[in-house]
Amino acid sequence: MHEEHVDIQTDDGIMPTFTCWPNGEGPFPSVVFYMDAPAIREELYDMARRIAADGYYVILPDLFYRYGTIRFPERNQWARLVWTVILKDLSNAMVMDDTRALFTHMDGHPAVKAGPKACIGFCMSGRIVTTAAATFPDIFVANASLYGVGIVTAQDDSPHLGVKDIKGEMYFGFAETDGTVPSYVIPTLRSALDEHGIDYTLDVHLGTEHGFCFPLRDIYNEAAAEKAHAHFMDMCARHLQP
C-alpha cells in the first residue's frame, strides 16, 4: 500500500494529512475520512488503511491544525478539556474551507479518480459529514456519520437544517447509550431527512456506547463496528466503483 503524509495549504495555514491508496493501477475513487475529537493517531491511520485496501484513495486531514500540533498520549480529563475548547471554536464553515483545499489537492493527484467521492466521520465529525454532504451535494455521494455529535443544535448552522440540499446517500449509525447525543437529536434528524426525501439509513446499534467503532477502546463492539463498516463500504461500492 502507498502512504504519504502531505501538508496542504489552506487559507488558515498548513493542514497535515495522512493519505493512503492500494498498490496497482489507479486512479482510485476517493474517500475523505474526518477525524474524531481525540485527534490524529495510529488507530485512525489503520482505519484509513482498511478502507483503502478495498480500492480507494483515502485522505485523513488533521482538523486541529489551526491550534497547533495536537496529539493526546491518552484519553483523560486533560485531553477532554483541550478538545472541548477546540470544538467550541472549530466551525462547520472552517472545515468546509478545509475540504475545498482537500479537493484541490486530490484534483492534481495521479492516484485519485476524478468524479464523485465519499466521506466518513466519527464523533465530532458527525456534524461535519452531514454539513459536507449538503455543501458539496454533487461531490459527496456516499456519506457515513458514526455516533455523530452536533448534528442537531440550536445554532443557525445546525447541520440538520441543511439536509434539504443533500443529494447523496447517507448513513447515520448511533450508539444506544450516548451522553453526547441528547434524546431529541434522532427524532429531529429523522423528521428533517424524511421531510426532504433524503436517501438514508439510520441505525441505533443496540448494546453500544459512544466510540463503539474504535478497536482500542474498552467499549469497542465488534459486531456493531463491522456492521457500520460494511454498510459504508457497500455504499462506496455502489456509488463510486465501476
C-alpha positions as CSV (number, residue, x, y, z in Angstrom):
1,M,0.0,0.0,0.0
2,H,1.1,3.5,-0.8
3,E,1.2,6.1,2.1
4,E,2.0,9.8,2.2
5,H,2.0,12.5,4.8
6,V,1.1,15.6,2.9
7,D,0.9,19.2,4.1
8,I,-1.9,21.1,2.4
9,Q,-2.1,24.9,2.2
10,T,-5.4,26.4,3.4
11,D,-6.5,29.9,4.0
12,D,-5.7,29.5,7.7
13,G,-2.4,27.7,7.5
14,I,-0.8,24.3,6.7
15,M,-3.0,21.3,7.3
16,P,-1.2,18.0,7.7
17,T,-2.9,15.0,6.1
18,F,-2.4,11.2,6.0
19,T,-3.2,9.6,2.7
20,C,-3.1,6.0,1.5
21,W,-4.1,4.0,-1.5
22,P,-3.6,0.5,-2.9
23,N,-0.8,-0.9,-4.9
24,G,-1.6,-1.5,-8.6
25,E,-3.1,0.5,-11.3
26,G,-5.1,3.6,-10.4
27,P,-6.6,6.0,-10.3
28,F,-8.9,5.2,-7.4
29,P,-12.1,6.7,-6.2
30,S,-11.6,8.8,-3.1
31,V,-12.8,8.9,0.5
32,V,-12.4,11.8,2.9
33,F,-12.0,10.5,6.4
34,Y,-12.9,13.1,9.0
35,M,-11.2,12.6,12.4
36,D,-12.9,12.3,15.8
37,A,-12.2,14.5,18.9
38,P,-9.3,12.5,20.4
39,A,-7.2,13.7,17.4
40,I,-4.9,12.1,14.9
41,R,-3.4,8.8,16.0
42,E,-2.3,5.5,14.6
43,E,-5.7,4.0,15.2
44,L,-7.2,6.3,12.6
45,Y,-4.4,5.5,10.2
46,D,-5.2,1.8,10.5
47,M,-8.9,2.5,9.8
48,A,-7.9,4.6,6.7
49,R,-5.7,1.8,5.5
50,R,-8.6,-0.7,5.8
51,I,-10.8,1.4,3.6
52,A,-8.0,2.0,1.1
53,A,-7.4,-1.8,0.9
54,D,-10.8,-2.1,-0.8
55,G,-9.7,0.0,-3.7
56,Y,-9.9,3.6,-2.5
57,Y,-7.7,6.7,-2.1
58,V,-8.2,7.8,1.5
59,I,-7.3,11.2,2.9
60,L,-7.4,11.9,6.6
61,P,-6.9,15.6,7.4
62,D,-5.7,16.9,10.8
63,L,-8.6,19.3,11.5
64,F,-7.0,20.7,14.7
65,Y,-4.1,22.2,12.7
66,R,-5.2,25.8,13.5
67,Y,-4.5,25.2,17.1
68,G,-1.0,23.6,16.7
69,T,0.0,20.0,16.6
70,I,-2.5,18.4,19.0
71,R,-1.8,14.8,20.0
72,F,-3.1,13.0,23.1
73,P,-0.9,10.3,24.6
74,E,-4.0,9.0,26.4
75,R,-7.7,9.8,26.9
76,N,-8.2,11.6,30.2
77,Q,-9.8,14.6,31.7
78,W,-7.0,16.9,30.5
79,A,-7.3,15.7,26.9
80,R,-11.1,16.1,27.1
81,L,-10.6,19.7,28.3
82,V,-8.4,20.6,25.3
83,W,-10.6,19.1,22.6
84,T,-13.8,20.6,24.2
85,V,-12.3,24.1,24.0
86,I,-11.2,23.5,20.4
87,L,-14.6,22.2,19.3
88,K,-16.3,25.3,20.6
89,D,-14.2,27.3,18.1
90,L,-13.9,25.0,15.1
91,S,-16.9,25.8,13.0
92,N,-18.6,23.8,10.2
93,A,-17.6,26.6,7.8
94,M,-14.0,26.3,8.7
95,V,-14.0,22.6,7.9
96,M,-15.8,23.2,4.6
97,D,-13.0,25.5,3.6
98,D,-10.5,22.8,4.6
99,T,-12.5,20.3,2.5
100,R,-12.1,22.6,-0.6
101,A,-8.4,22.5,-0.1
102,L,-8.6,18.7,0.0
103,F,-10.4,18.7,-3.3
104,T,-7.7,20.9,-4.8
105,H,-5.0,18.6,-3.7
106,M,-6.9,15.5,-5.0
107,D,-7.6,17.1,-8.3
108,G,-3.9,17.1,-9.0
109,H,-3.0,13.7,-7.7
110,P,-2.4,10.9,-10.2
111,A,-3.8,8.2,-7.8
112,V,-7.2,10.0,-7.5
113,K,-10.0,9.2,-9.9
114,A,-12.0,12.3,-11.0
115,G,-15.6,12.4,-10.1
116,P,-17.8,11.8,-7.0
117,K,-16.4,11.0,-3.6
118,A,-17.4,9.5,-0.3
119,C,-16.9,10.8,3.3
120,I,-17.0,9.2,6.7
121,G,-16.7,10.7,10.2
122,F,-16.9,9.7,13.8
123,C,-17.9,11.6,17.0
124,M,-17.3,15.3,16.4
125,S,-17.3,14.7,12.6
126,G,-21.0,13.6,12.5
127,R,-21.8,17.3,12.1
128,I,-19.1,17.7,9.6
129,V,-20.1,14.7,7.4
130,T,-23.7,16.0,7.4
131,T,-22.6,19.5,6.5
132,A,-20.2,18.3,3.8
133,A,-22.9,16.2,2.2
134,A,-25.1,19.3,2.0
135,T,-22.4,21.7,1.0
136,F,-21.0,19.6,-1.8
137,P,-24.0,17.6,-2.9
138,D,-22.7,16.8,-6.4
139,I,-19.4,15.5,-5.0
140,F,-20.2,13.6,-1.8
141,V,-22.4,10.7,-2.9
142,A,-21.9,8.2,-0.1
143,N,-21.6,9.5,3.4
144,A,-21.4,8.0,6.9
145,S,-21.7,9.5,10.3
146,L,-20.9,7.2,13.2
147,Y,-22.2,8.3,16.7
148,G,-22.1,11.8,15.4
149,V,-22.2,14.8,17.7
150,G,-23.6,18.2,17.0
151,I,-25.9,17.2,14.1
152,V,-28.9,18.9,15.7
153,T,-28.2,22.1,17.6
154,A,-30.0,25.4,18.2
155,Q,-27.4,27.3,16.1
156,D,-28.0,28.8,12.7
157,D,-25.5,26.4,11.1
158,S,-27.0,23.3,12.6
159,P,-26.4,20.5,10.1
160,H,-29.9,19.2,10.2
161,L,-31.2,22.5,8.8
162,G,-29.2,21.9,5.6
163,V,-30.1,18.3,4.8
164,K,-32.6,19.6,2.2
165,D,-29.5,20.1,-0.1
166,I,-28.2,16.6,0.2
167,K,-28.3,14.5,-3.0
168,G,-26.1,11.6,-1.9
169,E,-26.9,8.6,0.2
170,M,-26.5,9.0,4.0
171,Y,-25.8,6.5,6.8
172,F,-26.2,7.5,10.4
173,G,-25.1,5.0,13.0
174,F,-25.8,5.9,16.6
175,A,-24.9,4.2,19.9
176,E,-27.7,3.1,22.1
177,T,-26.1,4.8,25.1
178,D,-24.5,8.1,24.3
179,G,-24.4,11.1,26.6
180,T,-23.2,13.4,23.8
181,V,-26.4,12.8,21.8
182,P,-29.5,14.3,23.5
183,S,-32.8,12.4,23.2
184,Y,-34.2,15.0,20.7
185,V,-31.5,14.5,18.1
186,I,-32.5,11.3,16.4
187,P,-36.3,12.2,16.0
188,T,-35.4,15.7,14.8
189,L,-32.9,14.4,12.3
190,R,-35.3,11.7,11.1
191,S,-38.0,14.3,10.6
192,A,-35.7,16.6,8.5
193,L,-34.5,13.7,6.4
194,D,-38.0,12.4,5.8
195,E,-39.4,15.8,5.0
196,H,-36.9,16.3,2.2
197,G,-36.9,12.8,0.8
198,I,-33.2,12.1,1.6
199,D,-31.9,8.6,0.8
200,Y,-30.7,7.5,4.2
201,T,-30.4,4.7,6.7
202,L,-30.4,5.4,10.4
203,D,-29.3,2.6,12.8
204,V,-29.3,2.7,16.6
205,H,-26.9,-0.1,17.5
206,L,-28.2,-1.9,20.5
207,G,-25.9,-2.6,23.3
208,T,-23.3,0.0,22.2
209,E,-21.8,3.1,23.7
210,H,-20.3,6.2,22.1
211,G,-17.0,5.2,20.5
212,F,-18.0,1.6,19.7
213,C,-16.2,1.5,16.3
214,F,-12.7,2.0,17.7
215,P,-10.9,-1.3,18.3
216,L,-8.6,0.2,21.0
217,R,-11.5,1.5,23.2
218,D,-12.8,-0.7,26.0
219,I,-16.3,-0.2,24.8
220,Y,-15.5,-1.5,21.3
221,N,-18.4,-3.5,19.9
222,E,-17.1,-5.6,17.1
223,A,-20.4,-6.7,15.7
224,A,-21.8,-3.1,15.5
225,A,-18.5,-1.8,14.2
226,E,-18.4,-4.4,11.4
227,K,-22.0,-3.7,10.5
228,A,-21.3,0.0,10.2
229,H,-18.1,-0.6,8.2
230,A,-19.8,-3.0,5.8
231,H,-22.7,-0.6,5.2
232,F,-20.3,2.2,4.3
233,M,-18.2,0.1,2.1
234,D,-21.4,-1.1,0.3
235,M,-22.4,2.5,-0.3
236,C,-18.9,3.2,-1.7
237,A,-19.0,0.2,-4.0
238,R,-22.4,1.1,-5.4
239,H,-21.7,4.8,-5.9
240,L,-18.0,5.0,-6.7
241,Q,-16.9,1.8,-8.2
242,P,-17.5,1.0,-12.0
